Amino acid sequence: MSKPRVAVVFGGRNSEHAVSLMGAGSVLDAIDRSKYEVIPIGIAQDGRWVLAASDQRFAIEEGELPVVDTSGAALALPSGGNSLVAYDPGAIPVELGTVDVVFPVMHGPFAEDGTIQGLLEMAGVRYVGSGVLASAVGMDKAYMKTVLAAAGLPTGRFVAVRDRDWRLNRELVLKEAEEQLGYPVFVKPARAGSSQGISKASDRAQLEQAVEFARQHDPKVLIEAAIEGREIECAVLESPGDEPAAASVPGEVKVEGGQEFFDFEAKYYPDQMSLTVPADIPDETAEELRALAVRAFEALDCEGLSRVDFFYTPDGRLILNEINTMPGFTSLSVAPQLWAATGVPYAELVDRLIQLALNRPAGLR
């Protein structure tokens, strides 16, 4: 019998392009080639799909971020079929065969936000991770927090700023944020990840500047009340069959590189952050946090995996910051490290995610 064909898709048309490549490199190294046939596929920054070049670079080298090498054969995934087609200008298209499952190691808009999930649903292709709605809600932090709060989960205070609001009623937006949240606040793009476009504001001038900065990544912006507390994270993994989702041991992340909060450099450059697993918190708090993480996973109707981030306040409260439906996925990223500490090493985690996708029906889930 032929081995299942797994297409590992990476890159994309957003500012998290390089983060996607770093995760894909780890996944490609970890997949058991005796068990699966693997097709690496890059999505260039201009949206082109290509077979990965043999010398595709996946890591940061000498401070330079990786990008998709577009020298490989151009690809198409016809709607209504799970067969890849390679084509070059002036050449006859060549069918490369069917794909059994897609592993989209992708983050941010046009990727983690339900966009690629919708494309794969239309093509009838199984894929790793959450479906269209969960992905879209998880990507938009304003809707995410609204859904989590409606499910009774503890969330922080925020003000969502739409593009139209900012362009037509800037003064009203600033006043509303000040009255509802006070200072300091954190300002971030509503639909971006990897700590892109985030800044802290302590007065009106800084707030206005922070919103403009966030709008460089997304015209929709979130202003959040600052929360004093330690940052504790927990990973959630879908279980096979009818078993409930499982939560990892919690871990605490700390900035080590001198930054005041987690920005892109703190997350992805060496020696800028530390992870302590298990987190040094009371056992009953750890169990409460794990239960809240699973509830968040279920509230959004997630599938596959997620990472759920909390603040643990000095008075012992847990406040849910956000859920990430496709967290950073290098072997050194937080979610894989949390699972490794829980007894699921990286290669096994990758295999579990592929098997979950293979055993899930295509189309409506």
C-alpha positions in Angstrom: 0.0 0.0 0.0 1.2 3.5 -0.8 2.1 5.8 2.1 -0.2 8.8 2.9 1.0 11.9 1.1 1.4 14.9 3.4 1.8 18.4 1.9 3.6 20.7 4.4 2.6 24.2 3.4 4.5 27.3 4.6 5.2 30.9 3.9 2.2 33.2 3.0 1.3 36.8 2.2 1.8 38.4 5.6 4.4 39.6 8.1 4.7 36.2 9.7 6.1 34.7 6.5 9.5 33.9 8.1 8.0 32.5 11.3 6.0 30.0 9.1 9.2 28.9 7.4 11.0 28.3 10.7 8.2 26.1 11.9 8.0 24.2 8.6 11.7 23.4 8.7 11.2 21.7 12.1 8.1 19.8 10.9 9.9 18.6 7.7 12.8 17.3 9.8 10.5 15.5 12.2 8.1 13.7 9.8 8.8 10.0 9.6 9.6 9.5 5.9 9.2 5.7 6.3 5.5 6.4 7.2 4.6 9.3 5.0 5.4 10.7 1.6 6.2 14.4 2.1 5.7 17.3 -0.3 7.1 20.7 0.8 5.1 23.6 -0.6 5.9 27.2 -0.3 3.5 30.2 -0.7 5.6 33.2 -1.8 5.0 36.7 -0.5 3.1 37.5 -3.7 0.8 34.5 -3.3 2.4 32.1 -5.7 2.4 28.4 -4.7 5.7 26.5 -5.6 7.3 23.2 -4.9 10.1 23.9 -2.3 13.5 24.3 -3.9 16.1 21.7 -2.8 18.1 24.4 -1.1 15.2 26.2 0.5 16.4 28.0 3.7 14.2 27.6 6.8 16.3 29.2 9.6 17.5 32.7 10.5 21.0 33.0 9.2 23.3 35.9 10.1 20.3 37.8 11.2 18.5 37.4 7.9 15.0 36.0 7.9 14.1 33.1 5.6 11.7 33.6 2.6 10.2 31.2 0.1 12.5 30.4 -2.8 10.3 30.8 -5.9 12.6 28.9 -8.2 10.6 25.7 -7.7 7.8 24.6 -10.1 4.6 26.6 -9.8 1.7 24.7 -8.3 -2.1 24.7 -8.3 -4.6 22.9 -6.2 -7.7 22.6 -8.4 -11.0 23.3 -6.6 -13.0 20.2 -6.2 -10.1 17.8 -6.2 -7.1 17.0 -4.0 -4.6 16.5 -6.8 -1.7 18.9 -7.2 -0.8 20.3 -10.6 2.6 21.7 -11.5 2.9 24.1 -14.3 5.4 26.4 -15.9 4.8 29.1 -18.6 4.7 27.5 -22.0 4.8 23.9 -20.6 2.1 21.3 -20.3 0.7 21.1 -16.8 1.8 17.9 -14.9 -0.3 16.2 -12.4 1.7 15.3 -9.3 -0.9 13.1 -7.7 -3.3 13.3 -4.8 -2.6 14.8 -1.4 -4.0 13.0 1.6 -3.5 15.7 4.2 -2.2 19.2 4.3 -0.1 20.4 7.3 -0.4 24.2 7.1 2.4 25.5 9.2 1.2 29.0 8.7 0.4 32.0 10.8 -1.5 35.3 10.5 -3.8 36.7 7.8 -4.4 34.6 4.6 -3.3 31.6 6.5 -4.2 30.9 10.1 -7.4 33.1 9.8 -9.5 30.5 8.0 -8.5 31.6 4.6 -6.4 28.6 3.6 -8.7 26.3 5.6 -11.6 27.5 3.3 -9.6 26.8 0.2 -8.8 23.3 1.4 -12.5 22.7 2.3 -13.5 23.7 -1.2 -10.9 21.4 -2.7 -12.0 18.5 -0.4 -8.6 18.1 1.2 -8.1 17.1 4.9 -5.8 19.3 6.9 -4.2 19.7 10.3 -5.7 22.1 12.8 -8.9 24.0 13.3 -11.6 24.6 10.7 -12.7 27.8 9.0 -14.8 29.4 11.8 -12.5 28.5 14.7 -9.5 29.7 12.8 -11.2 33.0 11.9 -12.5 33.7 15.4 -9.1 32.7 16.9 -7.3 35.1 14.6 -9.5 38.1 15.3 -8.7 39.0 19.0 -11.8 41.1 19.4 -14.2 38.4 18.4 -12.1 35.8 20.2 -12.4 37.6 23.5 -16.1 38.2 23.0 -16.7 34.5 22.4 -14.4 33.5 25.4 -16.2 35.9 27.7 -19.6 34.6 26.5 -18.4 31.2 27.5 -17.8 32.4 31.0 -14.0 32.5 30.8 -12.1 35.3 32.6 -10.8 37.8 30.1 -9.2 41.3 30.3 -10.9 44.6 29.4 -10.4 45.9 25.8 -11.7 48.4 23.2 -11.8 47.3 19.6 -11.0 50.0 17.0 -12.3 49.5 13.5 -10.8 51.3 10.5 -13.8 53.5 10.0 -13.9 54.4 13.7 -10.4 55.6 13.6 -10.6 57.5 10.4 -13.8 59.3 11.2 -13.9 59.5 15.0 -10.4 59.4 16.3 -10.9 61.7 19.3 -14.0 59.7 20.4 -12.0 56.4 20.1 -9.1 57.9 22.2 -11.6 59.2 24.8 -13.4 55.9 25.1 -10.2 54.0 25.6 -9.1 56.4 28.3 -12.4 56.3 30.1 -12.9 52.5 29.9 -9.3 51.3 30.3 -7.1 54.1 31.8 -3.4 53.9 31.4 -1.2 52.1 30.7 -2.6 50.1 27.8 -1.2 47.7 25.2 -2.1 48.3 21.6 -2.0 45.5 19.0 -3.3 44.6 15.6 -6.6 42.6 16.0 -5.6 40.1 13.3 -1.9 39.5 13.6 0.4 37.3 15.6 4.0 36.7 16.6 3.8 39.9 18.6 3.9 42.0 15.4 2.9 45.7 15.7 2.4 45.7 19.5 3.4 48.6 21.7 2.6 50.0 25.2 1.1 53.5 25.8 1.0 55.5 29.0 -0.6 58.7 27.7 -2.7 60.2 24.9 0.2 60.9 22.6 1.7 57.4 23.0 -1.8 55.8 22.5 -2.4 57.6 19.2 1.1 56.7 18.0 0.6 53.1 19.1 -2.7 52.8 17.2 -1.0 54.1 14.0 1.8 51.6 14.4 -0.6 48.7 14.9 -2.6 49.8 11.8 0.5 49.2 9.7 -0.3 45.5 10.2 -4.1 45.6 10.4 -6.6 48.4 10.0 -8.5 46.8 12.9 -6.8 47.4 16.3 -7.2 46.2 19.8 -6.5 48.4 22.9 -6.2 46.4 26.1 -5.9 47.4 29.7 -2.5 46.4 31.1 -2.6 43.4 33.4 0.0 42.9 36.1 0.9 39.3 36.3 3.1 36.4 35.2 2.6 35.0 31.8 1.7 31.3 32.0 0.9 29.3 28.8 -0.7 25.9 28.2 -1.0 23.8 25.1 -4.1 21.8 24.2 -4.2 18.8 21.9 -7.3 17.2 20.4 -7.8 13.6 21.5 -8.7 10.7 19.1 -12.3 9.5 19.0 -14.7 10.8 21.6 -12.1 11.5 24.3 -11.9 15.1 25.6 -9.1 17.3 24.5 -5.9 17.1 26.6 -4.0 20.0 28.2 -0.2 20.1 28.7 1.6 21.0 31.9 1.7 24.8 32.1 4.9 26.8 31.5 6.0 30.3 32.4 7.6 32.6 29.8 9.8 35.5 30.7 11.5 38.2 28.6 15.3 38.0 29.0 16.6 40.4 26.4 15.8 43.7 28.0 12.5 44.2 26.2 9.6 45.4 28.4 7.2 42.8 26.8 7.1 40.0 24.3 7.9 41.5 20.9 9.0 39.6 17.7 12.7 39.6 18.7 11.9 38.3 22.2 10.0 35.4 20.7 12.2 34.3 17.8 15.8 35.5 18.3 18.2 33.5 20.5 18.5 34.1 24.3 15.6 36.7 24.3 13.2 34.6 26.4 13.1 31.8 28.8 10.5 29.1 29.4 10.1 27.4 32.8 8.2 24.0 32.7 6.4 23.3 34.8 5.5 26.8 35.9 6.1 27.5 39.6 2.5 27.9 40.6 0.3 26.0 43.1 -0.9 22.6 42.0 -4.6 23.7 42.3 -3.9 26.7 40.1 -2.2 24.6 37.5 -5.2 22.3 37.3 -7.6 25.2 37.1 -5.5 26.7 34.3 -5.5 23.4 32.4 -9.2 23.1 32.7 -9.7 26.7 31.5 -7.4 26.1 28.5 -9.6 23.1 27.4 -12.7 25.1 27.9 -11.3 27.8 25.7 -10.4 25.2 23.0 -13.9 23.9 23.1 -15.6 27.4 23.2 -14.0 28.2 19.8 -14.7 24.6 18.5 -11.0 24.1 17.9 -9.4 21.0 16.4 -5.9 19.7 16.3 -3.9 21.9 18.6 -3.9 25.3 20.3 -1.8 27.3 22.7 -3.7 29.2 25.4 -2.0 32.2 27.2 -2.9 33.4 30.7 -1.9 36.1 33.1 -1.4 34.9 36.7 -2.0 37.9 38.9 -0.4 38.7 42.3 -3.7 38.0 44.0 -3.9 34.5 42.5 -6.4 35.1 39.6 -6.1 33.6 36.2 -7.0 35.9 33.3 -7.1 34.4 29.8 -5.1 36.6 27.3 -5.6 34.7 24.0 -5.8 31.4 22.2 -3.7 30.6 19.2 -5.1 28.0 16.9 -1.8 27.5 15.0 1.0 28.4 17.5 4.6 28.8 16.7 5.7 25.3 15.8 9.5 25.0 15.7 10.8 22.3 18.0 11.9 25.1 20.4 8.5 26.9 20.3 6.5 27.1 23.5 3.7 24.7 22.6 6.0 21.8 21.4 8.2 22.3 24.5 5.1 22.1 26.8 4.1 18.9 25.1 7.6 17.5 25.3 7.6 18.2 29.1 4.2 16.4 29.3 5.5 13.3 27.6 4.8 13.9 23.9 8.1 14.6 22.1 8.1 16.8 19.0 8.1 14.0 16.3 5.3 12.2 18.1 3.3 15.5 18.3 3.7 16.0 14.6 2.6 12.4 13.9 -0.5 12.8 16.2 -1.6 15.9 14.4 -1.3 14.2 11.0 -3.2 11.1 12.2 -5.9 13.3 13.6 -6.3 15.0 10.3 -6.2 11.7 8.3 -9.0 10.3 10.4 -11.2 13.4 10.1 -13.7 13.6 7.2 -13.1 16.2 4.6 -15.7 19.0 4.2 -18.1 19.9 7.1 -16.5 18.6 10.3 
